[in-house]
Amino acid sequence: MSAMNEFTKGLWKENPVLVLMLGMCPTLAVTSSATNGLGMGLATMCVLMCSNVAISAIRNIVPKKIRIPVYIVVIATFVTIVDLLMQAYAPTALYEALGIFIPLIVVNCIVLGRAEAFASKNGALKSLLDGLGMGMGFTLSLVTLGATREFLASGSLFQIKLIPGWTTDFMLMTSAPGAFIILGLFLAGMNAMNMRKARKNGKSYKAANLNCSSCNICDIGGE
């Protein structure tokens, strides 16, 4: 696969939220606004890029039996750096809104999944592009979901009131059920687009296989 394909696959074909259904906890919890989604997405993208490069660099010297604990330590290091930088420089309201979900990037299945499935098997440049693409795909998903919920809740976008006469917030969109509803509509729309494209090409659409047979992250012992 070319370097460009490594980057673009995370934007649509293997989008971590809309296709692989990973990172659902922060996706549903922090996307009450576009600003929160952007902050969470950028933080995760920075950790993804840095951890992918670091793990790719040490992949040949880490014993397979302890690779997962080593990867977690590497990821935790970059999460701590990002957390401290956001605490120092990000707006206080944004940092408080994201709260515990910044430290929880350590156990985000997107980050650990890319470390195990890609960075541990590829060079630094490809791992960097993979982390950038997956991070951007995650960020775009969170911003789109957050922007939709924010607009439907209060008629605003990035905390800018677009409909001045909207004075009463639609509270469902700011709650967990609202997040599930909007995400479900997004997934339905994406599946409909993929089915239409497949029919146009004379093919049948098959949804991504998300069962355990297609995943090896839990194989701690290695070969």
Residue, then its C-alpha position, 0 to 999 in steps of 0.5 A: m500500500s502506498a504512503m498516500n493510501e496509508f494516510t487516506k484510509g483512516l479518513w473514510k475506508e477505515n474510519p475508526v468511528l464510522v467504520l471500525m466502531l472504535g473509541m465509542c466512549p469519548t465519541l459519545a461522551v464529549t461531542s456535545s459541541a464541535t469545540n469539544g469534539l475538535g479538542m478531543g480529536l486533536a489530542t488523540m491524533c497527537v498521541l496516535m502519531c507520536s506513539n506510532v512513530a515511537i513504537s515503530a522505532i522500538r518494535n525490533i527490540v521489544p520481546k513479543k511477550i511483553r509488547i502490550p505493557v511496553y506499548i501502554v507505557v509508551i502511549a501513557t508517556f505521550v498522553t501525559i505530555v498532551d494532558l500537561l500541554m492542554q492543562a497549560y495552554a488550552p482554554t480552561a472550559l475545554y480542558e474541564a469539559l474533556g476532563i477524565f477522557i484525556p488521561l483515558i486516551v491511554v486505554n483508547c482502543i484506537v491508539l493501542g489497536r494501531a500500535e499493535a496492528f500497524a506500528s509494530k509491523n511497519g516503518a516510522l514513516k508509514s506509521l506516522l502517516d497511519g497515525l495522522g490519517m486515523g487521527m484525522g478521521f477520528t477528529l473529523s467524526l467527532v467534530t461532525l457529530g459534535a457540530t450536529r448535536e450542538f446545532l440541533a440543541s441550541g442553533s449554534l456552531f463552535q459556540i457562535k449563535l447562528i439562529p439568534g431567535w433560538t432561546t430554548d435548548f433542545m436538551l435531548m441533543t446534549s445528552a447521551p441518548g441524543a449522541f446515540i441517535i445522531l451516531g446511529l443516523f450517521l452510520a445508517g447514512m454511511n451504510a446507505m452510501n456504501m450500498r448505493k456505490a456497490r450497486k452502481n458498480g454491480k457488486s454487493y455491499k458487505a459491512a466490515n467484519l467486527n467480530c473477534s476473528s478479525c482481531n489479534i490485539c488480545d493475543i498477548g502471548g504472540e507467536 
